[in-house]
Amino acid sequence: MQAIHWTEQGETRSARWHSESGNPPPKRVQVADDTMNADVAYRLACEGTALLWRGDFQNARQLLQALARRADHKKAKGGKGRKVAPAKTPASATEAFHLHRQAQSQRARTLAMLLVPFEPGYRIPLRRAPDVALACNEAYGRGEDAFVISLRELQGLIGAHEWRKAGVPVAALGERIHPHYGVFSPVRGEYVQLVADAPLPKGALELAFDIGAGTGVLSAVLAKRGVKHVIATDMDKRALSCARDNLSRLMLDDQVELLEADLFPPGQAPLVVCNPPWVPARPNSSVEHAVYDTDSRMLRGFLSGLKAHLAPNGEGWLILSDLAEHLGLRSRAELEEWIAAAGLIVLGRLDARPVHPKASDASDPLHAARSSEITSLWRLGIA
């Protein structure tokens, strides 16, 4: 348990520090209220001084929006006529990716410097503060002590709570999936549709494994297609809870067995499905583990262990975007070498182009790579 310390009204105070992304507590903390100027707040945040809010909650939200605008539109300060240095043009897609991630990380650090206090029972002791007890209970469990959190993280938690209530429509299911806080939402429907369309191998109607269950969406698709028994694994307790909730909502919990495991359950299956993180890079928060995976740990683990868990004549379905290839982070040859080294062969491949907004957003720093991206379902068999 980490603590945050500050001085207020001449007294040294402290509270538990909470950060889902694992950020350490700020070393410099200044109490702030409604009199805080946005320019001053932005300067302090950039310098690493956190602002513990004691004013009106809604004013804190407005200040955070002002900080975001300043972070997104940095302007040179000084005398009239001073020019802004032109932005560096990336030499490659790989450099563009790293610069983009660096900018995202810096922006997140700056905006995380506006803090709000919590009292026991998830009560925010600020004027016009919302009741967030239910959202916090869903994400964190029972709240029995005071703590301090960044307002930006709190807003993400509130947004996740609303998303969980409303659910996300999944065309391949004809139903909604309700993502929990910290569990990646199936907003990109093309990869789910690939699992819905691929021809099932012989014997798959009896048993299939879903490696990395997440929200449970792929297990639900397999169960809807008639697979009698799906064993879905995940290491994340939030993901398992989320999948359990969704499968119960869809009345598919009798067909799907959830298991806390690193990759594979015991035994073999005629069909083993895996949608690992697509980009080999270090995640900066818990939810990013579904997108970023250092050194492709899950992808390589799935490939190296698949042969031992495939029934004779069975298939492994690897659902993977080639975005990493367009970014220069992993080559197609490297992926094919891993497949061959695992004693596997490619039986076929189904491809789909993304339809999410960033794929057609020319202002996106990674537009060149995103516009060429293809998501594939690789049908793998034993060599």
N, C-alpha and C positions, 0 to 999 in steps of 0.2 A: 504494500500500500504506500503510495507516494503522497506527500503533503505539499500544499502551497502555503507560503508565508507572506504576510504583508503587514504594514503599519497603518493603523486607522485610529484617529482621535488620540494619538500619542501612545497607543498600545500595540504591542506585537501580537498578531493573531495568526491563526492557521486553520486549515480545513483539509479534508481529503481531496486529492486531485483526481479527476476522472477524465480520461482521454481514450476513446475507442481506437484512435490511430496510433496510440502508444507514444505520443509526444510527451516529453518530460515537462514537469511544471515550470512555468516561467520563473526566472531568477529575479527579475525586477517586476514589481506589481505596484500600480498606482490606483488609488480609488478615484473613480470618475462618476459624474452625474450629468444632469441635463444642461449644465453650463459648459460642458466640454465641446470645444470647436472641432469640426470634422478634420480640418487641415492639421491641427495640433494632434488629434487622435491618430491620424494616418502617419505623421512623422514619428510619434512615439512607438506605434506598432511596428513600423519598419526598422526602428532602432532596437527592437526586442523588449520593449516595455509593455507589459500587459495592463489592461484597464479593467478593474473590477467594478462593475456597474452598481450604483446605488440609487439611480434615478428612476424615471418612469420606464417601464418595460417596452412600451411601444416606441418611445424615443430611442431606446437602444437598438431596436430593429431598424429604425430609420438611419441611425448612425452606421450600422453595419452595411446598409445599402450604399451609403455615401463612401465608406471605405472601399467597397467593391468597385464603385465607379472610378475611384482614384487609382486603384490597382490595375484596372483594365485600360485606363487612358492616362498613362503617365505623361506629364507635361513638364518641360524644363521650366525652372523658376529663375527669376533674376530680371535683369533690365530688358527694356524693349528691344526687339530685334534679335534676341538670343535664339540660336537655332538648335533644334533637337538633332542629336546625332542619328544618322540613318541606322535602321535595324540591320543586323548582320544577316546576310543571305546564306542559308545553309548550303554547304557544299554537296550534301547527299541527303537522301531520305532518312538515313540513320541519324545523321546529325540533326535534322529537323525534328525527329522524334525525341532525341535527348534534350534538345533545347525546349521543346514543348513541355516535356515532363518537368524540366527544371523550372520553367515559368509557372506551371501548375502548382508545383511544390512551394515555390516562394509565395505565390498568391495565397495558398492555403495557410501557410505559416503566419502571414500578415493578418488575414481575416480571423484567425483563431485567437488573436490577442485581445478580443473583446469578450470578457468573462461575465457570467452571471452566477450568483450564489443559490444554493438549495438548502433548505432546512429539512430535518427528518420528515419522512412521509412524502417526499417529492413536492414540497411546497416552495414556490419562488417568492421570497419576501420583498417584492417590488410592486409599486403601483401599477395597476392595469395588467398584471401578469396573468396569463391564461392558466387554467387547470390542466396540467400535463401529467397528473398522477397515473392515469391509465396507460398513456403512451410510454411512460418511464417503466411502469411495472412490466409491460410487454417486453421491453428491450433489456432491462437490467435486473428484473426480479424485485423483491421487496426492498424498499428504501428505508433503512432504519438509522441512518446517520446523515450529517450535513456534508456537503461537498461543493466543489466549484467546477464548472464546466464552461467550455467556450460556447458563446451564443450560436455560432455557426453550426456546431455539432448538435445543439439542442434543436435548431430549426430543421436539420436533417432528420432528427428523431421524430419530430412532429409530422414532417412530410411523409416519412415512412409509415407512421401510424395511419394517416389518411389513405395512403396507397394500399395498405393492408386491408382497410375497411372496404374500399371501392373495388379492389382487385384489378387484374390486368387481363383483358380479353385475349384469348389464344385461339386463333382461327382453326388450327389443326385439331383442337379439342372441341371447339364449339362451346367452350365454357370459360370461366374466369379462374385465374390462378391468383392467390393472395400471398404476395411476398412478405416475409417478416423483416424486421429491422436487421440489417447486417447480412441479408441473404440476397444474392443477385437476382434481379427480376428478369423473366423471360420476355423482354421487350423486343428482341430480334426474332421475329417469328419464322424466318427462313430456315433456321437450323432445326426448329421443332417440326416444321413441315417435311423436311428431309426424312426424319425418323418416321413420320406418319406415312410417307410414300414408298419407302424402300421395301422391296419384296422380302418377306420373312423367310429365313432359311428353314430347312426341314427340322422339325422338333422344337422350334422356337415357341410354338403355341403352348408348350408344356412348361418351359422355364426360360427365364432371361435374367441376366444381371445388369443393373444400372449402376455404373461406377461414378460416384460424385453426384448424389441425388439432388442437391440444391433445394429448389422449391418442390421437387417431386414431379415436375412437368413431363419429363421423358418417361418416367415410370407410369404416369397416368396415360400417356399416349399408347404405350405398349399394352397396358391393361385394357384400354378401350379397343385396341385392335384384336383382343381376344386371348392374349397371353394369360394363362391361368395362374401362374406364380412368378412374380417379379421380386427378386431380392435386390434392394437398393442400399448402397453404402454411402456413408459420408463421415468425415472426422469432426465436423462442426456440429455442436449440439443445437445451435440455433437452426441450422439447416435441417437437421433431423426433426426438430419440433415443427418447423414450417412445412416440411413434406408430410408429416403425420396429419397436420391440420388440413392441408389441401386434399389429401387422399380421402380423408373422412368426409369433407364437404362434397367430394365427387362420388362418394359411396364406393370407393375402390380399395378401401383399406383391407378388405378380406383377400384381395388378390396380390397386394404388395406388402412385403416384409421389409422393415427398415432395420438396418444394422450399423452400429458405430464401428467403422473399420477403416484402415488406411488402404484404399484401393479395393482389393478383391475379397469377397467372402470365401469361405471354404468350398471346395468342390469345383465342378465343371458345369458349364451350361452350353446349349446349342447357340445362344446369342448373348454376346457381352457388349454393352453399349457404353461409350464414354465420351463426354463433352468436356475435355480438360480446358484450363485457361489457354487462351490463344497466343498470348504475347509473352516471350521470355524476358521479363524485366521484374524489378523488385516492386511489389505492391506497397502503397503508402498508407493503406487503411484496410480494415478487415474485409469490407465488401469488395475491395479490389483484388482479393485472392481469387475471385472467379474469373478475372480477366488477365492478370499478370502473375507469372509463375517463374521465379528465379531459376535459370538454367533448365527450363522446361522439365522440372522434376516430375510433375504428375504425368505429362505426356510420355516421357521416357520410362517411367515406372509402369504405366499401363502397357506400353509396347513390350517391355522386357518380361512382364508377367503374364501376358495374354495367352501364350501358347499353353501354359500349364493349366489354364482355367477354361480352355475351349474343349467342348466335347468333340469327338470325331466328326468331321465334316461340318463343324460349327463355323460361325462367322463372328468376327469382332467388328463392331461399327465405331469407327473413330470420326467424330464430328469436329472439324477443325477449319478455321479460316486461314487463308494464306496471307493475311495482313502482315504477319511477321516477315514473310518473304519479301514483300514489297518495301518493307522498312529496312531490309538488310540485316535483320536480327536472327534469321534462320533461313537456310537455303532449302530448296526442294530436294537437292541431292542429299543433304544432311538427313532430312526426314526419311527419304527412301533407304538410306544406309541403316538407320535405326530399325526400320521395318525388317530389312533383310537380316540384320544381325540378331534379331529376336526370333529368327526361324519362321518368318511370316511371308506371305505373298499377297499381292493386291488382286482381289477377285473382280473388282469393279469400283466405280466411283460415281456418285451423284453430285451434281454441282448446282449451286443457287447463288444468284447475285443479291447483295443486300438491298433493302428498300428503306433503311432508316435515313433520317434527314441528313446526317453528316456525309453520306455517300454522294450527295449532290450539292453540298455546300462548298462553293469555291473559295470562301473566306477561311475555311478551316485550315490550320497550319499543315495538316497531314492529308489534304485533299487529294494530292496526286496518288498516294498509296490507297486511300479509301475508295477512290473512284475505280480502281482496278481490282478491288478485293473480290474474292470468290470464296464462299463457304462450301465445304465438301463433306460428304459422308463417304469415308473410305471403307469399303468392304474388304476385310482382311481374313485370310485363312491360314492354316498351317501349311508350311512349305513341304 
